[in-house]
């Protein structure tokens, strides 16, 4: 039996896949690249058998020998298995040490309305986050906290960016993601879903550990997180119901974005669980007037 030689960096299918390294190419094709054994494993589980959501797996000989079960699982998910040279795999990678496994999958994001169905209780909103590593880590934190969805509002980085996918450690496949260029539309959708909008703000009007904060935190909330350097954009924060600051008790100048997101989301989880244990109905907020009229 004659076996076709592995594809090279000039093979048309590899050339076409390489366009998915750029956001414009991903949005045009409706597909993105998933690189590495761990991420491909998550993608296979997300895709499911014969779903058609994983289209192709580019794999080097070495990677196929190391991960035969992943190659078989990708084939079972309906993916075309395309052997490639090491150089071809490197051309599809944006990492320093490519692993020789790159899958082509459908984009993950869903419409805003779909992400906010079934009475969400905890949602994370990324607003103006430019660094893909930060966006991916917030998605990972939201997944760990049990959030119902992550929304990416305004000029926020694409969650399908390779660095964002890697930083999420597979969490991009675990919970609904929705993107919308109009940040106001995202906030309106959250409010329509019954969520109180909380902007994480170092200069917020109340402290996350204020006892009165429990009244708000224990209800359905959407936490809004901004970029590492400038925080939540002012145009977004102005439309939040409350601005909340994470207290700094020591001498650190600030917390990084991922740490602040974890503190805020888990504070909501703790308050919601306390209320569920006591069985009390959500009381009216005691935090004073809202920013939103």
Secondary structure, 3 states (H helix, E strand, C coil): CCCCCCECCCCHHHHHHHHHHCHHHHHHHCEEEEECHHHHHHHHHHHCCCCCCEEEEEECHHHHHHCHHHHHHHHHCCCEEEEECHHHHHHCCCCCCCCCEEEEEECCCCCHHHHCCCCCCEEEEEECCCCHHHHHHHHHHHHHHCCCEEEEECCCCCCCCHHHHHHCCCHHHCCEEEEECCHHHHHHHHHHCCCEEEEECCCCCEECCCCCHHHHHCCCEEEEECECCCECCHHHHCCCCEEEECCCCCCCCCCCHHHHHHHHHHHHHHHHHHHHHHCCCCCCCCCCCCCCC
